[in-house]
């Protein structure tokens, strides 16, 4: 079932004002230097953040990236009035270097990541991301390629299912769930979210569901991450975004669970600390930090923002600014 409402009514961007305000100094600095600012929305979705950036930054050029062809189409409609200032690209966000090279862009002034599953993917029932209604068990962010969640639950060995449900879903009942999936698929292969939810619900204690939310929540998260290789992609994407920045450029990242946030934090922390070896008598220029943190730990949405958009409740925002010209990779080699 599709949602036919206008895209602007379907999608409320998370922490919109804070994201824009964090990127603004980098954009204004580029304008002051006589350059056309380039900002990247690495997770374009339905284009809410991109629309706000294009409205706030009239001199800026925006590159929007998404692996979801439906998202590209909807965002294209939403951003049609800015078509002369946008490049919307079907790609995965770890392909950022290739996207920029293809567009003839050497460096950028801002990169925004709004991670995890998008509102579009949750709302389109036939995509299979939600456990609250029955749908084909798909979960691919790019429906044109790759294995589905049904492929995973029907073919992975029990030990591998256990691993991903425990690691990617942080599910303490992973053993029970993996065993139940393998047992159930011998009788009937999984094709729908409803079948999977029934199997999970039967083995997760009712008390755990009362305190920890829907019993299938963590397993669905694990399968979605596995199908889309989300954490592997993110591990490559954040350093690539940092490398693409001009000095003074900024990366803003919003994550929605601890696994995403840990990857973002690791990449940001590596750049905000000295890389001088322990006991080294003098900090050389190449050892100095190449990033400056713009947030103290993570920032969270306000109660009002959560009321307007309940999906923002778990958001954690981090941001950094590039303060040195040397590449991140050069600093990493010097530190090793």
ZAMARGU-4260 file (C-alpha; in steps of 0.2 Angstrom, whole numbers, plus 5000, padded with zeros to 4 digits):
<rodrens>
0) 5000/5000/5000 | 5007/5017/4995 | 5005/5034/5003 | 4999/5046/4991 | 5001/5062/5002
5) 5013/5075/4996 | 5031/5071/5001 | 5032/5087/5012 | 5017/5081/5022 | 5024/5063/5024
10) 5041/5068/5030 | 5047/5078/5044 | 5066/5080/5044 | 5074/5075/5061 | 5083/5089/5070
15) 5081/5100/5054 | 5085/5117/5062 | 5100/5110/5071 | 5108/5102/5056 | 5106/5117/5046
20) 5114/5128/5059 | 5129/5117/5061 | 5132/5117/5042 | 5129/5136/5039 | 5146/5142/5045
25) 5155/5131/5032 | 5143/5137/5018 | 5145/5155/5023 | 5164/5154/5023 | 5164/5147/5005
30) 5153/5161/4999 | 5165/5174/5008 | 5179/5165/4999 | 5171/5168/4982 | 5166/5149/4980
35) 5150/5141/4976 | 5147/5130/4992 | 5144/5112/4989 | 5134/5102/5002 | 5130/5083/5001
40) 5115/5075/5008 | 5122/5058/5009 | 5105/5050/5014 | 5093/5060/5003 | 5077/5050/5007
45) 5062/5061/5003 | 5072/5077/5002 | 5067/5086/5018 | 5084/5091/5024 | 5089/5095/5006
50) 5075/5106/5003 | 5079/5115/5019 | 5097/5117/5014 | 5093/5124/4997 | 5081/5136/5005
55) 5093/5142/5018 | 5108/5143/5007 | 5103/5151/4990 | 5121/5151/4984 | 5124/5132/4987
60) 5124/5117/4976 | 5117/5101/4983 | 5122/5083/4979 | 5109/5071/4985 | 5113/5053/4986
65) 5102/5038/4989 | 5102/5019/4985 | 5083/5019/4985 | 5076/5023/4967 | 5059/5027/4974
70) 5067/5040/4986 | 5077/5048/4971 | 5060/5050/4962 | 5051/5058/4976 | 5065/5069/4981
75) 5066/5075/4963 | 5048/5080/4963 | 5050/5089/4980 | 5066/5098/4974 | 5060/5102/4956
80) 5061/5121/4959 | 5079/5119/4963 | 5084/5108/4949 | 5098/5120/4942 | 5106/5118/4959
85) 5105/5100/4962 | 5113/5083/4957 | 5103/5068/4963 | 5112/5052/4961 | 5107/5034/4963
90) 5121/5027/4974 | 5126/5020/4991 | 5134/5034/5002 | 5151/5025/5004 | 5152/5028/4985
95) 5153/5047/4989 | 5171/5049/4981 | 5166/5041/4965 | 5150/5052/4964 | 5160/5068/4967
100) 5173/5062/4954 | 5159/5059/4941 | 5152/5076/4944 | 5169/5085/4943 | 5168/5090/4961
105) 5185/5091/4970 | 5179/5094/4988 | 5164/5099/4998 | 5159/5111/5012 | 5146/5100/5021
110) 5140/5082/5022 | 5124/5077/5031 | 5120/5059/5036 | 5103/5054/5042 | 5106/5036/5045
115) 5095/5020/5047 | 5079/5016/5038 | 5069/5031/5031 | 5052/5037/5033 | 5048/5032/5015
120) 5054/5014/5018 | 5044/5012/5034 | 5028/5019/5027 | 5028/5009/5011 | 5021/4993/5017
125) 5026/4982/5003 | 5045/4986/5007 | 5044/4974/5022 | 5054/4985/5034 | 5040/4986/5047
130) 5034/4973/5059 | 5017/4981/5063 | 5009/4974/5047 | 5010/4960/5035 | 5020/4962/5019
135) 5033/4954/5008 | 5049/4950/5018 | 5061/4961/5008 | 5070/4975/5017 | 5081/4980/5003
140) 5084/4999/5002 | 5088/4997/4984 | 5075/4985/4977 | 5084/4983/4961 | 5098/4972/4968
145) 5104/4961/4981 | 5097/4948/4993 | 5081/4950/5003 | 5077/4947/5021 | 5068/4931/5015
150) 5084/4925/5007 | 5093/4928/5024 | 5080/4919/5035 | 5078/4905/5023 | 5096/4901/5019
155) 5108/4906/5033 | 5114/4893/5044 | 5107/4894/5062 | 5124/4899/5069 | 5125/4914/5057
160) 5107/4919/5060 | 5111/4919/5079 | 5127/4929/5076 | 5118/4943/5066 | 5103/4944/5077
165) 5114/4945/5093 | 5126/4957/5085 | 5116/4968/5074 | 5100/4967/5084 | 5108/4967/5101
170) 5094/4954/5105 | 5097/4944/5121 | 5085/4930/5115 | 5094/4928/5098 | 5097/4909/5101
175) 5079/4906/5104 | 5074/4916/5089 | 5087/4908/5077 | 5082/4891/5082 | 5064/4895/5080
180) 5067/4902/5062 | 5077/4887/5057 | 5063/4875/5063 | 5049/4885/5056 | 5057/4886/5038
185) 5058/4867/5037 | 5039/4867/5037 | 5036/4883/5027 | 5049/4895/5019 | 5047/4913/5025
190) 5039/4925/5013 | 5030/4938/5024 | 5034/4949/5039 | 5019/4942/5047 | 5025/4924/5047
195) 5042/4930/5054 | 5033/4940/5068 | 5023/4925/5073 | 5038/4914/5075 | 5047/4927/5085
200) 5033/4931/5096 | 5031/4913/5101 | 5048/4912/5108 | 5051/4929/5116 | 5044/4930/5134
205) 5029/4941/5136 | 5037/4951/5150 | 5052/4955/5139 | 5040/4963/5126 | 5032/4973/5139
210) 5048/4981/5144 | 5058/4981/5128 | 5045/4985/5115 | 5039/4974/5101 | 5047/4957/5102
215) 5052/4957/5083 | 5060/4975/5084 | 5078/4969/5086 | 5077/4955/5074 | 5070/4966/5061
220) 5084/4979/5064 | 5097/4965/5062 | 5090/4958/5046 | 5089/4976/5039 | 5107/4979/5043
225) 5112/4962/5036 | 5102/4964/5020 | 5109/4982/5016 | 5126/4979/5024 | 5123/4995/5033
230) 5137/4995/5046 | 5150/4990/5033 | 5145/5004/5022 | 5145/5016/5036 | 5162/5012/5041
235) 5168/5017/5024 | 5157/5031/5021 | 5161/5042/5036 | 5180/5043/5033 | 5176/5046/5014
240) 5165/5061/5019 | 5179/5068/5030 | 5192/5066/5016 | 5180/5076/5004 | 5179/5091/5015
245) 5187/5108/5012 | 5196/5115/5027 | 5182/5123/5037 | 5169/5110/5030 | 5158/5100/5042
250) 5151/5083/5043 | 5134/5081/5053 | 5128/5063/5057 | 5112/5057/5065 | 5112/5039/5071
255) 5097/5030/5078 | 5105/5015/5088 | 5122/5012/5097 | 5130/5002/5083 | 5128/5017/5070
260) 5134/5029/5084 | 5149/5019/5088 | 5155/5019/5070 | 5152/5038/5068 | 5161/5042/5085
265) 5176/5031/5081 | 5179/5040/5065 | 5176/5057/5072 | 5187/5054/5088 | 5201/5048/5077
270) 5202/5065/5069 | 5200/5075/5085 | 5214/5068/5094 | 5233/5069/5092 | 5241/5054/5083
275) 5258/5057/5091 | 5265/5040/5098 | 5264/5038/5116 | 5279/5046/5124 | 5284/5056/5109
280) 5293/5071/5115 | 5286/5084/5102 | 5269/5084/5093 | 5273/5086/5075 | 5262/5095/5063
285) 5256/5079/5055 | 5251/5072/5072 | 5239/5087/5076 | 5221/5084/5075 | 5213/5087/5058
290) 5195/5088/5065 | 5186/5099/5078 | 5171/5092/5087 | 5156/5104/5086 | 5145/5094/5099
295) 5149/5088/5117 | 5145/5070/5115 | 5129/5067/5106 | 5114/5079/5105 | 5096/5073/5106
300) 5080/5080/5099 | 5069/5091/5111 | 5053/5085/5118 | 5044/5097/5105 | 5053/5089/5091
305) 5049/5071/5097 | 5031/5076/5098 | 5030/5083/5081 | 5040/5068/5074 | 5040/5052/5086
310) 5053/5044/5074 | 5066/5057/5080 | 5065/5050/5098 | 5081/5039/5097 | 5091/5051/5086
315) 5109/5055/5092 | 5118/5069/5083 | 5137/5072/5081 | 5146/5085/5071 | 5164/5089/5066
320) 5174/5102/5057 | 5189/5100/5046 | 5203/5111/5053 | 5218/5104/5043 | 5222/5103/5025
325) 5231/5086/5026 | 5221/5071/5021 | 5214/5059/5034 | 5223/5045/5026 | 5240/5054/5027
330) 5238/5057/5046 | 5233/5038/5048 | 5249/5032/5040 | 5260/5044/5050 | 5252/5037/5066
335) 5255/5019/5061
</rodrens>
